[in-house]
Amino acid sequence: MTRTESRIEHPASQAIEDTNTGRAAVTPRLTTLILLSALAVLPVNMILPSLTKIAAAFHADFALVNLSVAGFSIVTATLEAIGGAISDRFGRRPVVLTALTIFIIASIGCILAPDIGTFLVFRSMQACIGPCYSVALVIIKETSDEREAASKFGYLAMGWALAPMVGPLFGGSLDEFFGWRASFVVLAGLGIAAFLLSIRELRGSRAPLSAARRNYLASYGLLLSSARFWAYTLCMACSMGVLYIFLGGAPLTIGDALGGSSARLGFYMGMVPAGFILGSYLAGRYAAKIPLGTILVIARLLTCIGLSVGLALSLSGATQALALFGPCIFIGIGNGLTMPAANSGAMSVQADMVGTAAGLAAAMRIAGGALIGSIGGLFVAQSATIHTLFALMLISALLALLAALWAAFVERHARKPG
């Protein structure tokens, strides 16, 4: 059996052969897939600058309104796993169109909500857009070989990382000039644009027949019984754990070195997502030429080296902001290299369960990273020192490196003939 490969950058009118279904499938443009992936994360924090005004508009407690952010993330993690499996059963196109339809309705509902309860219901419904990121990964995976997919994942991850970076700035500007509802008007408009593009470009997508006959629990069981899947997923989870420890601990430990300036803290913390974009670019540029296991090991070594330097500087008494935040940029670079390669590897475990693998890996990555971040937060709260923060991040980074070495070993073993 052979796969007719096609570059994702080709026009949408170019068709490829879907070997699972025996029918032609149209390859969407990369820009369309980037829009789907960005739209899956943009709503998470675009409304952050508007939370106080939303609370005032509905005469609600701020903590209750804040559920619109935390609840969104929880629902998204759950739907990631479910949406991937459903796309294997019914196809990629129906899942994307259904998710976008619900997202558009939910965005309009947030605009018209008369009270906080109705607003929170529609806000939770917006999380249905989450699986679009996994489906975008799946579509790339189905139209590329393993290394080429990792390269394209890198470019996709750049858009996925930029969205949450510009989201608060964009949402805050809309709020200031037009009011908090303007953010949801824009989200609804982006949803409509993505829906129209998806109708045009996501054609010829049908689920593999073998996956259609398999129940969801059996699919999850097959993936969870694979050492390769666990190696790639644990690498992603521990890598995300490093980021979550940093996000939760940096304001508490390093913030004092900046004289209590929130603006300076935000600027320096932005070095990590900037590093992620750089790492994603490097993955897009070179992942097609290097084995996935090698990329993972290099990525995790970079993070461990950077954090080791940061730990050494903090133990030596360095208090300069650049000396403390500079090494943290390697968190972003390492994660930017790790996620495309690990996603590609996890989705290669079962050829007829690519969607299920993408969704389950995403859910496990989010849940595992959050768990590690929570545990790290407990230690940081007890000993709020800079070297404690670096030590905890380094421990999680070392665990990710071990998982990367495991993945490289399993990958090499799987490629041996006979």
Secondary structure, DSSP 8 states (H G I E B T S, - for coil): -------TTS-TT-EEEETTTTEEEE---HHHHHHHHHHHHHHHHTTGGGHHHHHHHHT--HHHHTHHHHHHHHHHHHHHHHHHHHHHHH-HHHHHHHHHHHHHHHHHHHHH--SHHHHHHHHHHHGGGTHHHHHHHHHHHHTS-HHHHHHHHHHHHHHHHHHHHHHHHHHHHHHHHH-THHHHHHHHHHHHHHHHHHHHHS-S----HHHHHS-HHHHHHHHHT-HHHHHHHHHHHHHHHHHHHHHHHHHHHTGGGGTT-HHHHHHHHTHHHHHHHHHHHHHHHHGGGS-HHHHHHHHHHHHHHHHHHHHHHHHTT---HHHHHGGGHHHHHHHHHHHHHHHHHHTTS-TT-HHHHHHHHHHHHHHHHHHHHHHHHHHHHHS--HHHHHHHHHHHHHHHHHHHHHHHHHHHHHHS--
